[in-house]
Amino acid sequence: MNVKGKNILITGGSLGIGKETAKVLVDKGANVLITGRLQNRLKEARIYTKSKIIEFDISDHKNISENAEKCIDILGGRIDVLINNAGIGVKNSINELNIEDFLKVFNVNVFGLALFTKEIVPLMIKKSFGTIVNIGSTASLKGYKNGSIYSSSKFAVRCLTQCWQAELRPHNIRVCQVNPSEVTTAFGNPKRVERENVDNKLTTKEISHSIISVIEMEDRGFINELNIWATNPFN
Ligand SMILES: NC(=O)c1ccc[n+]([C@@H]2O[C@H](COP(=O)([O-])OP(=O)(O)OC[C@H]3O[C@@H](n4cnc5c(N)ncnc54)[C@H](OP(=O)(O)O)[C@@H]3O)[C@@H](O)[C@H]2O)c1
């Protein structure tokens, strides 16, 4: 897909991977709308990305239809690409597992992502065209110590990706999953402060490059899943 002139919606575009992806897509001529929970962060991101912005919490399931409708209106009734990027994480050992943390993470990473996508898909089906990129994680592929909640939420995202691939390919809709390993962002930081880049760790630039490469492939094909590792993160 040539992204020039395409309408692209990115959930969680006020920081990190979503923000960098929005900037590059706008530079390539796309009309981009980013979402986030906080007006101030969104306004700052608007300066950096030149995207349109909308504030809502994707875990607010009661208002998800209304919020999706607002996004559709802002983008003039057409969405060519949906990048499901908003996500949060926690670290709990098995002893620390509790329903509040499970729900907090699943409400955003899984239920919010799925219910929001449900609202956008009919537009794509009507046009027999569209690309959905779910941002998973290498935690979608393999569990790890203290990862019970986050990793199981990202396994669920991978499952949604595969189910939607089966349902939506007959409608010419491509559903792709991009799985980054550790990226230096504000992820997991309750103060939402972005981390400094580190030479041997991934930055938002490699991930935005991967996401956009997936989208830019000719529409007759698609990358079902893409894993991104740092070359040598070990020292
Ligand atoms: N960083 C990593 O190491 C890493 C590795 C693998 C996968 N990932 C995945 O990549 C995606 C982006 O992560 P990131 O590193 O860019 O994290 P980030 O810097 O924390 O950014 C997350 C974005 O999601 C938004 N967001 C969070 N909760 C939201 C909610 N309830 N409703 C609406 N927006 C919400 C945040 O905005 P506000 O806080 O302003 O709402 C922000 O724009 C996530 O799905 C994450 O799981 C990250």
The ligand as a MOL file (V3000), in Angstrom:
LIG
                    3D

  0  0  0     0  0            999 V3000
M  V30 BEGIN CTAB
M  V30 COUNTS 48 52 0 0 0
M  V30 BEGIN ATOM
M  V30 1 N 8.7580 -0.6100 24.8640 0
M  V30 2 C 8.9380 -1.9020 24.7770 0
M  V30 3 O 9.9470 -2.4480 25.2590 0
M  V30 4 C 7.9300 -2.7670 24.0520 0
M  V30 5 C 8.3230 -4.0520 23.6610 0
M  V30 6 C 7.4200 -4.8530 22.9980 0
M  V30 7 C 6.1520 -4.3980 22.7430 0
M  V30 8 N 5.7820 -3.1500 23.1330 0 CHG=1
M  V30 9 C 4.4150 -2.7480 22.8440 0
M  V30 10 O 4.4330 -1.6080 22.0130 0
M  V30 11 C 3.2590 -0.8110 22.2280 0
M  V30 12 C 3.6870 0.6380 22.4540 0
M  V30 13 O 4.5700 0.6540 23.5440 0
M  V30 14 P 5.5830 1.8530 23.8260 0
M  V30 15 O 6.8660 1.2320 24.2080 0
M  V30 16 O 5.5390 2.8620 22.7700 0 CHG=-1
M  V30 17 O 4.9340 2.3830 25.1880 0
M  V30 18 P 4.6530 3.8580 25.7350 0
M  V30 19 O 5.7990 4.7390 25.3870 0
M  V30 20 O 4.2650 3.6640 27.1390 0
M  V30 21 O 3.4070 4.3300 24.8570 0
M  V30 22 C 2.1690 3.6860 24.9780 0
M  V30 23 C 1.1280 4.5060 24.2670 0
M  V30 24 O -0.1600 3.9280 24.5420 0
M  V30 25 C -0.9890 4.9100 25.1440 0
M  V30 26 N -1.9110 4.2720 26.0810 0
M  V30 27 C -1.5950 3.5130 27.1480 0
M  V30 28 N -2.7230 3.1080 27.7630 0
M  V30 29 C -3.7560 3.6200 27.0590 0
M  V30 30 C -5.1590 3.5740 27.2060 0
M  V30 31 N -5.7360 2.9180 28.2200 0
M  V30 32 N -5.9360 4.2140 26.3020 0
M  V30 33 C -5.3630 4.8990 25.2870 0
M  V30 34 N -4.0400 4.9830 25.1020 0
M  V30 35 C -3.2410 4.3600 25.9830 0
M  V30 36 C -0.0150 5.8720 25.8070 0
M  V30 37 O -0.5600 7.1500 25.9600 0
M  V30 38 P -1.0010 7.7930 27.3620 0
M  V30 39 O -0.1370 7.1910 28.4200 0
M  V30 40 O -0.8370 9.2420 27.1590 0
M  V30 41 O -2.4280 7.3870 27.4360 0
M  V30 42 C 1.0890 5.9260 24.7710 0
M  V30 43 O 0.7310 6.7980 23.7110 0
M  V30 44 C 2.5400 -1.4310 23.4270 0
M  V30 45 O 1.4800 -2.2310 22.9450 0
M  V30 46 C 3.6100 -2.3230 24.0640 0
M  V30 47 O 3.0470 -3.4300 24.7140 0
M  V30 48 C 6.6390 -2.3080 23.7830 0
M  V30 END ATOM
M  V30 BEGIN BOND
M  V30 1 1 1 2
M  V30 2 2 2 3
M  V30 3 1 2 4
M  V30 4 1 4 5
M  V30 5 2 4 48
M  V30 6 2 5 6
M  V30 7 1 6 7
M  V30 8 2 7 8
M  V30 9 1 8 9
M  V30 10 1 8 48
M  V30 11 1 9 10
M  V30 12 1 9 46
M  V30 13 1 10 11
M  V30 14 1 11 12
M  V30 15 1 11 44
M  V30 16 1 12 13
M  V30 17 1 13 14
M  V30 18 2 14 15
M  V30 19 1 14 16
M  V30 20 1 14 17
M  V30 21 1 17 18
M  V30 22 2 18 19
M  V30 23 1 18 20
M  V30 24 1 18 21
M  V30 25 1 21 22
M  V30 26 1 22 23
M  V30 27 1 23 24
M  V30 28 1 23 42
M  V30 29 1 24 25
M  V30 30 1 25 26
M  V30 31 1 25 36
M  V30 32 1 26 27
M  V30 33 1 26 35
M  V30 34 2 27 28
M  V30 35 1 28 29
M  V30 36 1 29 30
M  V30 37 2 29 35
M  V30 38 1 30 31
M  V30 39 2 30 32
M  V30 40 1 32 33
M  V30 41 2 33 34
M  V30 42 1 34 35
M  V30 43 1 36 37
M  V30 44 1 36 42
M  V30 45 1 37 38
M  V30 46 2 38 39
M  V30 47 1 38 40
M  V30 48 1 38 41
M  V30 49 1 42 43
M  V30 50 1 44 45
M  V30 51 1 44 46
M  V30 52 1 46 47
M  V30 END BOND
M  V30 END CTAB
M  END
